[in-house]
Amino acid sequence: MLDIENFIKKIKAKSRLMGVDPGKTRIGISISDENRILATPLKTLVKKDFSIFLRDINLTIKENQIGGIVIGNPINMDGSKGPSSQSATDLSYNLSKNISVPITMWDERLSSSGTFKIMRELEVNSSKKQEALDKNAAAFILQGFLDFINK
């Protein structure tokens, strides 16, 4: 796992990035375009068995020519790191041992609430909100990172 500065140095030009919204069992996945301007929700993976989850992540990397992974870090509003942040850090560490592309973490405070607000404004059916929340939160996280590196 790399800090943001080293991550930016390691990722290849014209490669897509993957955004990850880590959860206990549901993991949201998003991808960027090659120019790293726009994040798009892709899918939600269920993490019951780590080896199956790892296989699905590696397949997504291959199918979408992913050059790096940005994992949301759910830091508390006061800046402290709670159990969810530790879980996201553990996921990042475990993925970095099993995946060849660079990985970094990005502060994801308010990503879920921001995503709910966007979906409410788009009048997404409430029964589909939970279904779409994880992959849209991953896109929200990745878009924040893309905006940061493109400023």
DOMARTI-691933 format. One line per 10 residues: number of its first residue (from 1); their letters; for each residue y, x, z of C-alpha. Coordinates in nm, 3 decimals. Layout:
N
NUM> A> Y,X,Z; ...
//
This chain:
151
1> MLDIENFIKK> 0.000,0.000,0.000; 0.341,0.134,-0.098; 0.695,0.082,0.022; 0.918,-0.093,-0.234; 1.084,0.226,-0.361; 0.754,0.401,-0.435; 0.604,0.082,-0.576; 0.886,0.058,-0.830; 0.826,0.421,-0.932; 0.449,0.364,-0.975
11> IKAKSRLMGV> 0.447,0.047,-1.184; 0.437,0.097,-1.559; 0.712,-0.028,-1.786; 0.638,-0.355,-1.965; 0.365,-0.461,-1.725; 0.328,-0.793,-1.549; 0.342,-0.824,-1.172; 0.134,-1.057,-0.957; 0.285,-1.241,-0.662; 0.063,-1.335,-0.369
21> DPGKTRIGIS> 0.137,-1.594,-0.101; -0.120,-1.510,0.167; -0.263,-1.787,0.380; -0.562,-1.818,0.609; -0.785,-1.968,0.342; -0.559,-2.059,0.048; -0.392,-1.777,-0.144; -0.120,-1.862,-0.396; -0.103,-1.649,-0.711; 0.186,-1.613,-0.955
31> ISDENRILAT> 0.258,-1.374,-1.241; 0.569,-1.238,-1.409; 0.643,-1.187,-1.774; 0.620,-0.831,-1.913; 0.996,-0.781,-1.876; 0.974,-0.879,-1.508; 1.241,-1.147,-1.529; 1.060,-1.472,-1.455; 0.781,-1.557,-1.209; 0.541,-1.837,-1.301
41> PLKTLVKKDF> 0.296,-2.012,-1.065; -0.061,-1.941,-1.181; -0.325,-2.070,-0.939; -0.445,-2.101,-0.584; -0.754,-1.912,-0.471; -0.966,-2.008,-0.174; -1.062,-1.711,0.043; -1.390,-1.798,0.210; -1.579,-1.482,0.117; -1.377,-1.161,0.068
51> SIFLRDINLT> -1.606,-1.025,-0.206; -1.565,-1.343,-0.414; -1.190,-1.341,-0.349; -1.175,-0.974,-0.456; -1.369,-1.053,-0.773; -1.124,-1.335,-0.855; -0.823,-1.109,-0.793; -0.968,-0.832,-1.012; -1.042,-1.083,-1.288; -0.686,-1.215,-1.271
61> IKENQIGGIV> -0.552,-0.858,-1.289; -0.761,-0.787,-1.598; -0.694,-1.117,-1.776; -0.318,-1.095,-1.725; -0.270,-0.717,-1.758; -0.119,-0.690,-1.411; 0.054,-0.361,-1.330; 0.133,-0.424,-0.964; 0.095,-0.674,-0.682; 0.370,-0.808,-0.454
71> IGNPINMDGS> 0.231,-0.968,-0.138; 0.450,-1.195,0.070; 0.506,-1.079,0.426; 0.578,-1.379,0.653; 0.815,-1.206,0.894; 0.952,-1.427,1.173; 1.312,-1.550,1.137; 1.423,-1.304,1.409; 1.275,-1.015,1.208; 0.973,-0.965,1.430
81> KGPSSQSATD> 0.618,-0.954,1.300; 0.380,-1.220,1.426; 0.012,-1.294,1.363; 0.075,-1.419,1.007; 0.255,-1.098,0.918; -0.031,-0.892,1.063; -0.277,-1.098,0.861; -0.076,-1.037,0.541; -0.063,-0.664,0.620; -0.439,-0.659,0.674
91> LSYNLSKNIS> -0.489,-0.837,0.339; -0.263,-0.582,0.167; -0.452,-0.294,0.323; -0.794,-0.437,0.231; -0.685,-0.507,-0.126; -0.536,-0.158,-0.163; -0.877,-0.009,-0.080; -1.043,-0.214,-0.356; -0.784,-0.249,-0.633; -0.642,0.022,-0.857
101> VPITMWDERL> -0.294,-0.125,-0.920; -0.003,-0.050,-0.683; 0.059,-0.299,-0.400; 0.371,-0.363,-0.193; 0.489,-0.627,0.051; 0.799,-0.845,0.025; 0.976,-1.041,0.300; 0.884,-1.403,0.234; 1.087,-1.578,0.502; 1.159,-1.935,0.396
111> SSSGTFKIMR> 0.935,-1.921,0.086; 0.735,-2.230,0.182; 1.040,-2.431,0.287; 1.223,-2.319,-0.027; 0.928,-2.421,-0.238; 0.905,-2.764,-0.071; 1.276,-2.816,-0.137; 1.239,-2.727,-0.505; 0.936,-2.953,-0.544; 1.120,-3.239,-0.370
121> ELEVNSSKKQ> 1.412,-3.199,-0.610; 1.169,-3.203,-0.901; 1.013,-3.520,-0.756; 0.662,-3.376,-0.738; 0.412,-3.640,-0.618; 0.354,-3.590,-0.244; -0.024,-3.583,-0.283; 0.013,-3.292,-0.524; 0.267,-3.104,-0.312; 0.009,-2.933,-0.092
131> EALDKNAAAF> -0.203,-2.855,-0.394; 0.092,-2.689,-0.569; 0.260,-2.535,-0.265; 0.066,-2.207,-0.251; 0.103,-2.102,-0.614; 0.467,-2.213,-0.618; 0.535,-2.020,-0.296; 0.380,-1.715,-0.466; 0.621,-1.764,-0.757; 0.912,-1.800,-0.511
141> ILQGFLDFIN> 0.811,-1.472,-0.344; 0.767,-1.288,-0.674; 1.095,-1.424,-0.814; 1.279,-1.289,-0.510; 1.129,-0.947,-0.573; 1.210,-0.963,-0.947; 1.570,-1.060,-0.874; 1.593,-0.766,-0.632; 1.465,-0.505,-0.880; 1.677,-0.643,-1.165
151> K> 2.009,-0.653,-0.979
//
